[in-house]
Amino acid sequence: MVEQASTPYLFADMLARVHAICAALAKDGGWPEGIDFSRVVVEPPRDPSHGDMATNAAMVLAKEAKSKPRDLADVIAERLRADALVAKVDVAGPGFINLTLQPTVWAKALGTILREGADYGRVAPVPGAPKVNVEYVSANPTGPMHVGHCRGAVFGDALCSLLQFAGRDVTREYYINDAGAQVDVLARSAFLRYREALGEDIGAIPDGLYPGDYLKPVGQALKAEHGDRLKAMPEAEWLPIVRDKAIAMMMAEIKDDLAALNIRHDVFFSERSLIAGATNKVAETIEFLRGRGDVYEGRLPPPKGAPVEDWEDREQLLFRATSFGDDVDRPLIKSDGSYTYFASDIANHRHKFERGFADLIDVFGADHGGYIKRMQAAVKAVTAAQATLDVKVVQLVKLLRNGEPVKMSKRSGDFVTLREVVDEVGRDAVRFMMLYRKNDAVLDFDLAKVIEQSRDNPVFYVQYGHARGYSVFRNARDKVPELPEEEGARLAFLREANLERLSDSFEHDLLKRLALYPRTVESAALAHEPHRIAFYLYELASEFHAHWTRGRDLPYLRFIIDDDAELTKARLAMVQGVVSVLASGLAILGVNAPDAMR
């Protein structure tokens, strides 16, 4: 990884300058010690007509300064006017400060891209920063992955890539739910297919067992391995044999499906290992909580409104979740003596903390929103508030074709599989479109729309922007034959361009968009929201396409000017900036950046 340039990226640089001004004012004015300047931000103004950047410094520091925000803003603005980067400063409303930068700033920002190439916007790892564990997908190994799992898988994978690009040490984890009643249902369903493989007419699949054809290969594998011996065994003997085989084959299929999306995990952690290992981690965790006074024997009141799955009207072992921010205390052991899912989940997260992770992120499906508070309470309890848990809920996907709901898959029985979607529209379309909406909003995924070659199809429009840049390079070689094809050499060649020739207002708008990329990466990583990268890429591609169209109508704006080699080289450098940033953002999202498109 390349170290960040000695001069910070533009927004970070201006933020540091604002902080320095505020720190000097605090020292001179006798403000209280230990003021938190992290509340001060520098960001693009909501209305571009207000300038290039805006800061809230006066608004958030007025109390410490014992000043009216507007008065403090006037003082800060006066010092900013002396800054060499700043062309104009305005104070607006109750104390917002709007900045307009010198035109030469944008050429320097492009020069940074030409120096750093693919590493533009990347943050060097911060020594001592907490390690991050991101748990995502974690589908029960009871069947093939469906399109709902697909969204969580893509979101989790892109979030990991985003955090790594932002300098974090990230581990991708899949929690295998291989304990409990559901995998026993899987085993009984697979045993039925085993009997079918032996030639038995099994008739209709009984209610409560998994339908669909995906367990037929498991039945065939059991027949090949055991012959008809399992039929003679009582269920207590064949159940663990069939369960282990079914789980292994289902996990192999899940990993194969994930590979089709280019999704990988560093760790596949077994729930059963928490109980069946040398040490029973669940029992150990319960005793740990008992020692801290965080569990007790008690009776839960009846739930209000809808019934709660884990409520039982009996004396039972409860976790004091309400002491850590939850709405109700939570049971840990069922009436049959087995652990609740929650008890295993507590042990799992404690185990993550013991493995050195203090920054935990879980990606939940839409039906698990009610689980968030209890898990955050649990993490706070078992780590003494030394670890944090952020839960990102991924909402439902409505699968459509030309606006009509897609029929269910015969193979799965009651849903459309992830693999069917990837095979039909391709990995790039699936990945980009799963991220082109905020994770907690329902997503309409239209199989026909995502392969259209139009502006209305965001993935095509962004990829076409990258391909169009390379088309400009190919066409430019007639006028600039020395323009290298290899990217590294091309970056070096274009670093010699006179970037101050980029003086048109439309060019400045494009350069401003490029300068925003590092801040977009930073804010997306802090918020754990990779969709911000997808949105940014679409906006950048839109501006690039619009500028290309202007050149078609207004020849003086074209990238290649026949009688001005210096200006042509400067504009090719701008195209390179667009190409580099589009490729970088697409890589974070796990989407290809093609050099040409048909």
C-alpha positions as CSV (number, residue, x, y, z in Angstrom):
1,M,0.0,0.0,0.0
2,V,1.2,3.5,-0.9
3,E,1.5,6.0,1.9
4,Q,-0.8,9.0,1.6
5,A,0.8,12.0,-0.1
6,S,2.7,14.4,2.1
7,T,0.1,17.0,1.4
8,P,-3.3,15.8,2.7
9,Y,-6.2,15.4,0.3
10,L,-8.0,18.7,-0.3
11,F,-10.9,18.4,2.2
12,A,-8.7,17.0,4.9
13,D,-6.1,19.7,4.2
14,M,-8.8,22.5,4.6
15,L,-10.2,20.8,7.7
16,A,-6.7,20.8,9.3
17,R,-6.4,24.5,8.5
18,V,-9.7,25.3,10.1
19,H,-8.7,23.2,13.2
20,A,-5.5,25.2,13.4
21,I,-7.3,28.5,13.3
22,C,-9.7,27.3,16.0
23,A,-6.9,26.0,18.2
24,A,-5.1,29.3,17.9
25,L,-8.3,31.2,18.8
26,A,-8.8,28.9,21.8
27,K,-5.3,29.5,23.0
28,D,-5.5,33.3,22.6
29,G,-9.0,33.6,24.0
30,G,-8.6,31.3,27.0
31,W,-11.2,28.8,25.9
32,P,-11.6,25.7,28.2
33,E,-9.0,22.9,27.9
34,G,-9.6,19.7,26.0
35,I,-12.1,21.1,23.4
36,D,-13.3,18.4,21.0
37,F,-12.5,19.7,17.6
38,S,-13.8,16.5,15.9
39,R,-17.2,18.1,15.8
40,V,-15.9,20.6,13.3
41,V,-16.3,19.5,9.7
42,V,-15.5,20.8,6.3
43,E,-17.9,19.5,3.6
44,P,-19.4,20.5,0.3
45,P,-22.2,23.0,0.7
46,R,-25.7,21.8,0.0
47,D,-26.1,24.5,-2.6
48,P,-23.1,24.6,-5.0
49,S,-23.8,28.3,-5.6
50,H,-22.6,29.0,-2.0
51,G,-19.0,28.0,-2.7
52,D,-16.7,25.0,-2.8
53,M,-16.7,24.1,0.9
54,A,-18.5,24.9,4.1
55,T,-17.6,24.6,7.8
56,N,-19.7,24.5,10.9
57,A,-16.8,25.5,13.2
58,A,-18.5,28.6,14.6
59,M,-21.8,26.8,15.2
60,V,-20.3,24.0,17.3
61,L,-17.6,26.0,19.2
62,A,-19.6,29.1,20.1
63,K,-20.4,27.8,23.6
64,E,-16.8,27.1,24.5
65,A,-15.8,30.5,23.0
66,K,-18.5,32.2,25.0
67,S,-19.6,34.0,21.8
68,K,-22.5,34.2,19.4
69,P,-22.0,31.8,16.5
70,R,-22.2,34.6,14.0
71,D,-19.6,36.7,15.8
72,L,-17.2,33.7,16.1
73,A,-17.8,32.9,12.4
74,D,-16.7,36.5,11.4
75,V,-13.5,36.0,13.4
76,I,-12.8,32.6,11.8
77,A,-13.7,33.9,8.4
78,E,-11.2,36.8,8.7
79,R,-8.4,34.4,9.3
80,L,-9.4,32.1,6.5
81,R,-9.3,35.0,4.1
82,A,-5.5,35.1,4.6
83,D,-5.2,31.5,3.5
84,A,-3.4,31.0,0.2
85,L,-5.9,28.4,-0.9
86,V,-9.0,30.6,-0.3
87,A,-10.3,33.0,-2.8
88,K,-13.5,34.1,-1.0
89,V,-15.2,33.6,2.4
90,D,-18.8,34.3,3.2
91,V,-20.6,34.0,6.5
92,A,-24.2,32.8,6.1
93,G,-27.3,32.5,8.3
94,P,-26.6,32.0,12.0
95,G,-22.9,31.3,11.5
96,F,-22.1,28.9,8.7
97,I,-18.8,29.7,6.8
98,N,-18.7,29.1,3.0
99,L,-15.4,29.0,1.2
100,T,-14.6,29.5,-2.4
101,L,-11.1,28.2,-3.3
102,Q,-8.5,29.5,-5.7
103,P,-9.0,28.0,-9.3
104,T,-5.4,26.6,-9.2
105,V,-6.4,24.3,-6.3
106,W,-8.3,22.0,-8.6
107,A,-5.4,21.4,-10.9
108,K,-3.3,20.5,-7.9
109,A,-5.9,18.0,-6.7
110,L,-5.8,16.3,-10.2
111,G,-2.0,16.2,-9.8
112,T,-2.4,14.2,-6.7
113,I,-4.5,11.6,-8.6
114,L,-1.8,11.4,-11.3
115,R,0.8,10.8,-8.6
116,E,-1.1,8.2,-6.7
117,G,-3.1,6.4,-9.4
118,A,-5.0,3.5,-7.9
119,D,-4.1,4.5,-4.4
120,Y,-5.7,7.9,-4.6
121,G,-8.1,8.1,-1.6
122,R,-6.5,5.1,0.1
123,V,-5.6,5.6,3.8
124,A,-2.5,4.1,5.2
125,P,-3.2,1.7,8.1
126,V,-3.3,3.5,11.5
127,P,-1.1,1.8,14.1
128,G,-3.0,0.6,17.1
129,A,-6.5,1.0,15.5
130,P,-9.0,-1.6,16.6
131,K,-9.3,-4.7,14.4
132,V,-12.6,-5.0,12.7
133,N,-14.7,-8.2,12.4
134,V,-17.5,-8.1,9.9
135,E,-19.9,-11.0,10.1
136,Y,-22.1,-11.2,7.0
137,V,-24.2,-13.7,5.0
138,S,-24.3,-16.4,7.8
139,A,-27.2,-18.1,6.1
140,N,-28.4,-21.3,7.8
141,P,-26.8,-24.1,5.8
142,T,-30.3,-25.6,5.1
143,G,-30.4,-24.9,1.4
144,P,-29.1,-22.8,-1.5
145,M,-28.7,-19.1,-1.1
146,H,-31.6,-17.0,-2.3
147,V,-31.6,-13.4,-3.7
148,G,-32.2,-12.0,-0.2
149,H,-28.9,-13.5,1.0
150,C,-27.3,-12.1,-2.1
151,R,-27.9,-8.5,-1.0
152,G,-26.4,-9.1,2.5
153,A,-23.4,-10.9,0.9
154,V,-22.6,-8.1,-1.5
155,F,-23.2,-5.4,1.2
156,G,-20.9,-7.1,3.7
157,D,-18.2,-7.8,1.1
158,A,-18.2,-4.2,-0.2
159,L,-18.2,-2.9,3.3
160,C,-15.1,-4.9,4.1
161,S,-13.3,-3.7,1.0
162,L,-14.3,-0.1,1.8
163,L,-12.9,-0.3,5.4
164,Q,-9.7,-1.9,4.1
165,F,-9.3,1.0,1.6
166,A,-9.9,3.4,4.5
167,G,-6.9,1.8,6.4
168,R,-8.7,-0.7,8.7
169,D,-7.5,-4.2,9.5
170,V,-10.6,-6.3,8.6
171,T,-11.6,-9.9,9.0
172,R,-14.5,-11.3,7.0
173,E,-16.5,-13.9,8.9
174,Y,-19.3,-16.3,8.3
175,Y,-21.1,-17.7,11.3
176,I,-22.3,-21.2,10.5
177,N,-25.6,-21.9,12.3
178,D,-25.0,-25.7,12.5
179,A,-26.6,-26.2,15.9
180,G,-30.2,-26.3,16.9
181,A,-33.5,-27.5,15.5
182,Q,-33.2,-26.2,11.9
183,V,-30.2,-28.4,11.0
184,D,-32.1,-31.4,12.5
185,V,-35.0,-30.6,10.1
186,L,-32.4,-30.5,7.3
187,A,-31.1,-33.9,8.3
188,R,-34.6,-35.4,8.3
189,S,-35.3,-33.8,4.9
190,A,-32.0,-35.2,3.5
191,F,-32.8,-38.6,5.0
192,L,-36.1,-38.6,3.0
193,R,-34.1,-37.9,-0.2
194,Y,-31.7,-40.7,0.9
195,R,-34.7,-43.1,1.0
196,E,-35.7,-41.8,-2.4
197,A,-32.3,-42.5,-3.8
198,L,-32.6,-46.1,-2.6
199,G,-35.7,-46.4,-4.8
200,E,-38.4,-45.7,-2.3
201,D,-41.5,-43.7,-3.4
202,I,-41.5,-40.9,-0.8
203,G,-44.6,-39.2,-2.1
204,A,-45.3,-35.6,-1.2
205,I,-42.8,-33.9,1.1
206,P,-44.4,-33.7,4.6
207,D,-45.1,-30.3,6.1
208,G,-42.2,-29.1,8.2
209,L,-39.5,-30.6,6.0
210,Y,-37.5,-28.7,3.3
211,P,-39.0,-29.2,-0.2
212,G,-37.2,-28.5,-3.5
213,D,-34.8,-30.7,-5.4
214,Y,-31.5,-29.3,-3.9
215,L,-31.3,-32.2,-1.3
216,K,-31.5,-34.9,-4.0
217,P,-27.7,-34.9,-4.4
218,V,-27.3,-35.2,-0.7
219,G,-29.5,-38.3,-0.8
220,Q,-27.4,-39.8,-3.6
221,A,-24.2,-39.1,-1.7
222,L,-25.5,-40.8,1.4
223,K,-26.5,-43.8,-0.7
224,A,-23.1,-43.9,-2.3
225,E,-21.3,-43.7,1.0
226,H,-23.5,-45.9,3.3
227,G,-25.6,-48.1,1.0
228,D,-28.8,-49.0,2.7
229,R,-27.2,-49.3,6.2
230,L,-28.7,-46.0,7.5
231,K,-32.3,-47.3,7.1
232,A,-31.7,-50.0,9.7
233,M,-30.5,-47.4,12.3
234,P,-32.7,-45.6,14.8
235,E,-33.0,-41.9,14.2
236,A,-30.7,-41.1,17.1
237,E,-27.9,-42.9,15.3
238,W,-28.4,-41.8,11.7
239,L,-29.4,-38.2,12.5
240,P,-25.8,-36.9,13.3
241,I,-24.4,-38.8,10.3
242,V,-26.9,-37.3,7.9
243,R,-26.8,-33.9,9.5
244,D,-23.0,-33.6,9.1
245,K,-23.1,-34.7,5.5
246,A,-26.0,-32.4,4.6
247,I,-24.3,-29.4,6.3
248,A,-21.0,-30.1,4.6
249,M,-22.7,-30.3,1.2
250,M,-24.8,-27.3,1.7
251,M,-21.8,-25.2,2.9
252,A,-19.9,-26.3,-0.2
253,E,-22.8,-25.1,-2.4
254,I,-23.0,-21.8,-0.4
255,K,-19.3,-21.2,-0.9
256,D,-19.6,-22.0,-4.6
257,D,-22.5,-19.5,-4.9
258,L,-20.5,-16.8,-3.0
259,A,-17.5,-17.5,-5.4
260,A,-19.8,-16.7,-8.3
261,L,-20.1,-13.2,-6.8
262,N,-16.4,-13.1,-6.0
263,I,-17.2,-13.0,-2.3
264,R,-14.8,-14.6,0.1
265,H,-14.6,-15.0,3.9
266,D,-11.5,-15.3,6.0
267,V,-13.2,-17.3,8.7
268,F,-16.1,-19.8,8.7
269,F,-16.9,-20.2,12.3
270,S,-19.1,-23.0,13.5
271,E,-21.8,-22.4,16.1
272,R,-21.6,-26.0,17.2
273,S,-17.9,-25.6,18.0
274,L,-18.9,-23.2,20.8
275,I,-20.6,-26.2,22.5
276,A,-18.9,-29.2,21.2
277,G,-15.3,-28.0,21.6
278,A,-12.9,-28.8,24.4
279,T,-14.4,-26.0,26.3
280,N,-18.1,-25.2,26.3
281,K,-17.9,-21.6,25.4
282,V,-21.6,-20.9,25.9
283,A,-21.5,-22.4,29.5
284,E,-18.3,-20.5,30.1
285,T,-19.9,-17.2,29.0
286,I,-22.9,-17.7,31.1
287,E,-20.7,-18.3,34.2
288,F,-18.7,-15.2,33.3
289,L,-21.9,-13.2,33.3
290,R,-23.1,-14.9,36.5
291,G,-19.9,-13.9,38.2
292,R,-20.6,-10.2,37.3
293,G,-24.1,-10.4,38.5
294,D,-25.5,-10.1,35.0
295,V,-27.7,-13.2,35.0
296,Y,-30.4,-14.3,37.4
297,E,-33.3,-16.7,37.9
298,G,-36.6,-14.9,37.2
299,R,-39.9,-14.9,35.3
300,L,-40.5,-12.7,32.3
301,P,-43.8,-10.8,32.1
302,P,-46.1,-11.7,29.1
303,P,-45.0,-9.8,25.9
304,K,-47.1,-6.9,24.8
305,G,-48.6,-7.0,21.3
306,A,-47.3,-9.7,19.0
307,P,-46.1,-13.0,20.6
308,V,-42.4,-13.3,21.3
309,E,-40.7,-16.5,20.1
310,D,-38.5,-17.0,23.2
311,W,-41.1,-16.1,25.9
312,E,-42.0,-18.9,28.3
313,D,-44.2,-18.4,31.5
314,R,-41.7,-20.1,33.9
315,E,-38.8,-19.4,36.2
316,Q,-35.7,-19.4,34.1
317,L,-32.2,-18.1,33.7
318,L,-32.2,-14.5,32.3
319,F,-29.6,-12.1,31.1
320,R,-30.0,-8.6,32.6
321,A,-30.2,-7.0,29.1
322,T,-32.1,-4.0,30.5
323,S,-29.0,-3.0,32.4
324,F,-27.2,-2.5,29.1
325,G,-29.9,-0.7,27.1
326,D,-32.3,-3.4,26.0
327,D,-36.1,-3.2,26.5
328,V,-36.5,-6.6,28.4
329,D,-34.3,-9.2,30.0
330,R,-33.5,-12.2,27.8
331,P,-33.7,-16.0,28.4
332,L,-30.5,-18.1,28.0
333,I,-31.7,-21.7,28.5
334,K,-34.9,-23.3,27.1
335,S,-37.3,-25.4,29.0
336,D,-35.7,-28.6,27.5
337,G,-32.3,-27.6,28.9
338,S,-30.8,-26.5,25.6
339,Y,-29.3,-23.0,25.0
340,T,-31.3,-20.3,23.3
341,Y,-29.9,-18.9,20.0
342,F,-29.1,-15.7,21.9
343,A,-26.9,-17.5,24.4
344,S,-24.8,-18.9,21.6
345,D,-24.7,-15.5,20.0
346,I,-23.4,-13.9,23.2
347,A,-20.7,-16.6,23.4
348,N,-19.8,-16.0,19.8
349,H,-19.3,-12.3,20.2
350,R,-17.3,-12.7,23.4
351,H,-15.1,-15.2,21.5
352,K,-14.5,-12.5,18.8
353,F,-13.4,-10.1,21.5
354,E,-11.1,-12.7,22.9
355,R,-9.6,-13.1,19.4
356,G,-8.6,-9.4,19.4
357,F,-11.6,-7.7,17.8
358,A,-12.9,-4.5,19.5
359,D,-14.8,-3.2,16.5
360,L,-17.6,-5.6,15.6
361,I,-20.1,-5.3,12.7
362,D,-23.0,-7.7,12.0
363,V,-25.0,-7.6,8.8
364,F,-28.6,-8.8,9.6
365,G,-31.5,-9.6,7.3
366,A,-34.7,-7.6,7.4
367,D,-36.4,-10.0,9.8
368,H,-33.8,-9.6,12.5
369,G,-34.2,-5.9,13.3
370,G,-35.6,-6.8,16.8
371,Y,-32.4,-8.6,17.6
372,I,-30.2,-5.5,17.5
373,K,-30.7,-4.1,21.0
374,R,-30.1,-7.4,22.8
375,M,-26.9,-8.1,20.9
376,Q,-25.5,-4.6,21.5
377,A,-26.4,-5.1,25.2
378,A,-24.7,-8.5,25.2
379,V,-21.5,-7.1,23.6
380,K,-21.4,-4.3,26.1
381,A,-21.8,-6.8,29.0
382,V,-19.2,-9.4,27.9
383,T,-16.5,-6.9,26.9
384,A,-17.1,-4.4,29.7
385,A,-18.0,-1.8,27.0
386,Q,-14.5,-2.2,25.5
387,A,-15.9,-3.4,22.2
388,T,-18.6,-1.8,20.0
389,L,-21.2,-3.6,17.8
390,D,-22.8,-1.9,14.8
391,V,-25.6,-3.8,13.2
392,K,-26.5,-3.0,9.6
393,V,-29.9,-4.3,8.5
394,V,-30.3,-5.3,4.9
395,Q,-33.8,-4.9,3.7
396,L,-35.8,-7.2,1.3
397,V,-35.1,-7.5,-2.4
398,K,-38.2,-7.6,-4.7
399,L,-37.2,-9.6,-7.8
400,L,-38.9,-8.4,-11.0
401,R,-38.7,-8.8,-14.7
402,N,-40.1,-5.9,-16.7
403,G,-41.9,-4.8,-13.6
404,E,-43.6,-8.1,-12.9
405,P,-42.7,-10.4,-9.9
406,V,-40.4,-13.3,-10.9
407,K,-41.8,-16.8,-10.3
408,M,-40.3,-19.1,-7.7
409,S,-37.6,-21.5,-8.5
410,K,-38.5,-25.2,-9.0
411,R,-35.1,-26.3,-7.7
412,S,-35.4,-24.4,-4.4
413,G,-39.1,-25.0,-4.0
414,D,-40.2,-21.6,-2.7
415,F,-37.6,-18.9,-3.7
416,V,-35.3,-17.7,-6.5
417,T,-31.7,-18.8,-5.9
418,L,-28.8,-16.4,-5.9
419,R,-27.0,-18.4,-8.6
420,E,-30.0,-18.2,-11.0
421,V,-29.8,-14.4,-10.7
422,V,-26.0,-14.2,-11.2
423,D,-26.2,-16.6,-14.2
424,E,-28.9,-14.5,-15.9
425,V,-27.6,-10.9,-15.5
426,G,-23.9,-11.3,-14.5
427,R,-21.9,-10.6,-11.4
428,D,-21.2,-6.9,-12.1
429,A,-24.9,-6.0,-12.5
430,V,-25.8,-7.9,-9.3
431,R,-23.1,-6.4,-7.2
432,F,-23.5,-2.8,-8.3
433,M,-27.3,-2.8,-8.2
434,M,-27.4,-4.5,-4.7
435,L,-25.4,-1.5,-3.5
436,Y,-27.2,1.2,-5.5
437,R,-29.7,1.8,-2.7
438,K,-29.2,2.3,1.0
439,N,-29.0,-1.0,2.8
440,D,-32.1,-0.4,5.0
441,A,-34.4,0.5,2.1
442,V,-36.3,-2.2,0.1
443,L,-34.7,-2.8,-3.3
444,D,-36.6,-3.5,-6.5
445,F,-34.2,-5.6,-8.7
446,D,-35.5,-5.8,-12.2
447,L,-33.7,-8.5,-14.2
448,A,-34.5,-6.8,-17.5
449,K,-33.6,-3.2,-16.4
450,V,-30.1,-4.1,-15.1
451,I,-28.9,-5.3,-18.5
452,E,-30.1,-2.3,-20.4
453,Q,-27.5,-0.2,-22.1
454,S,-28.8,3.2,-21.0
455,R,-28.4,6.0,-18.5
456,D,-31.2,4.5,-16.6
457,N,-29.1,1.5,-15.8
458,P,-26.5,2.8,-13.3
459,V,-24.0,-0.1,-13.6
460,F,-23.8,0.2,-17.4
461,Y,-23.5,4.0,-17.1
462,V,-20.6,3.9,-14.7
463,Q,-18.8,1.1,-16.5
464,Y,-19.3,2.9,-19.8
465,G,-17.7,6.0,-18.3
466,H,-14.5,4.0,-17.6
467,A,-14.6,2.5,-21.1
468,R,-15.3,5.9,-22.7
469,G,-12.1,7.2,-21.0
470,Y,-10.1,4.5,-22.6
471,S,-11.8,5.2,-26.0
472,V,-10.5,8.8,-25.6
473,F,-7.0,7.5,-25.1
474,R,-7.2,5.3,-28.1
475,N,-8.4,8.1,-30.3
476,A,-5.9,10.5,-28.9
477,R,-2.9,8.5,-30.1
478,D,-3.5,9.8,-33.6
479,K,-2.6,13.2,-32.2
480,V,-0.4,12.2,-29.3
481,P,1.3,9.0,-30.4
482,E,3.6,9.0,-27.4
483,L,0.7,8.5,-25.0
484,P,1.5,5.2,-23.3
485,E,-1.0,2.3,-23.2
486,E,0.2,0.9,-19.9
487,E,-1.4,2.8,-17.0
488,G,1.7,3.4,-14.9
489,A,3.6,4.8,-17.8
490,R,0.6,6.8,-18.9
491,L,0.2,8.4,-15.4
492,A,3.9,9.4,-15.5
493,F,3.5,10.9,-18.9
494,L,0.4,12.9,-18.0
495,R,2.0,14.2,-14.8
496,E,4.1,16.4,-17.1
497,A,0.9,18.1,-18.4
498,N,0.3,21.8,-17.7
499,L,-2.9,21.3,-15.7
500,E,-3.5,25.0,-15.3
501,R,-4.7,24.9,-18.9
502,L,-7.9,23.3,-17.5
503,S,-9.7,26.6,-17.0
504,D,-13.2,26.0,-18.2
505,S,-15.9,26.1,-15.6
506,F,-17.2,22.6,-16.7
507,E,-13.7,21.3,-16.3
508,H,-13.5,22.7,-12.8
509,D,-16.8,21.1,-11.9
510,L,-15.4,17.7,-13.0
511,L,-12.1,18.3,-11.1
512,K,-14.1,19.3,-8.0
513,R,-16.0,16.0,-8.2
514,L,-12.7,14.1,-8.4
515,A,-11.3,16.0,-5.4
516,L,-14.4,14.9,-3.4
517,Y,-13.5,11.2,-3.7
518,P,-11.2,10.8,-0.6
519,R,-13.8,12.5,1.6
520,T,-16.5,10.2,0.2
521,V,-14.4,7.2,1.0
522,E,-13.8,8.5,4.5
523,S,-17.4,9.3,5.3
524,A,-18.7,6.1,3.7
525,A,-16.3,4.1,5.8
526,L,-17.2,5.9,9.1
527,A,-20.9,5.4,8.4
528,H,-20.5,1.8,7.2
529,E,-22.4,2.7,4.1
530,P,-20.8,1.5,0.8
531,H,-23.8,2.7,-1.2
532,R,-22.2,6.2,-0.9
533,I,-19.5,5.0,-3.2
534,A,-22.0,3.7,-5.8
535,F,-23.9,7.0,-5.7
536,Y,-20.6,9.0,-6.1
537,L,-19.5,6.9,-9.1
538,Y,-22.8,7.5,-10.9
539,E,-22.6,11.2,-10.3
540,L,-19.0,11.3,-11.5
541,A,-19.8,9.2,-14.6
542,S,-22.8,11.4,-15.3
543,E,-20.6,14.6,-15.2
544,F,-18.0,12.9,-17.4
545,H,-20.6,11.8,-20.0
546,A,-22.2,15.3,-20.0
547,H,-18.8,16.9,-20.6
548,W,-18.1,14.5,-23.5
549,T,-21.5,15.5,-25.0
550,R,-20.7,19.2,-24.6
551,G,-17.5,18.7,-26.6
552,R,-19.6,17.1,-29.4
553,D,-21.7,20.2,-29.6
554,L,-19.0,22.8,-28.7
555,P,-15.7,21.7,-30.4
556,Y,-13.5,24.0,-28.2
557,L,-14.5,21.7,-25.2
558,R,-13.4,18.5,-26.8
559,F,-10.7,16.4,-25.1
560,I,-8.5,16.3,-28.3
561,I,-7.7,19.7,-29.8
562,D,-5.9,19.4,-33.2
563,D,-3.8,22.5,-33.0
564,D,-3.1,22.6,-29.2
565,A,-1.1,19.7,-28.0
566,E,-0.6,21.2,-24.5
567,L,-4.3,21.6,-23.9
568,T,-4.9,18.1,-25.3
569,K,-2.4,16.7,-22.9
570,A,-4.0,18.5,-19.9
571,R,-7.5,17.3,-20.9
572,L,-6.2,13.7,-21.3
573,A,-4.8,14.1,-17.7
574,M,-8.3,15.0,-16.6
575,V,-9.7,12.0,-18.4
576,Q,-7.1,9.9,-16.6
577,G,-8.3,11.3,-13.3
578,V,-11.8,10.2,-14.1
579,V,-10.7,6.7,-15.2
580,S,-8.5,6.2,-12.1
581,V,-11.3,7.2,-9.7
582,L,-14.0,5.2,-11.5
583,A,-11.7,2.1,-11.4
584,S,-10.9,2.6,-7.7
585,G,-14.5,3.0,-6.7
586,L,-15.6,0.0,-8.8
587,A,-12.9,-2.1,-7.2
588,I,-14.2,-1.2,-3.7
589,L,-17.7,-2.4,-4.8
590,G,-16.2,-5.6,-6.4
591,V,-17.3,-4.6,-10.0
592,N,-15.1,-4.8,-13.1
593,A,-13.9,-1.6,-14.8
594,P,-13.9,-2.5,-18.5
595,D,-11.6,-0.8,-21.0
596,A,-14.2,-1.3,-23.8
597,M,-17.9,-2.1,-24.1
598,R,-19.9,-3.3,-27.0
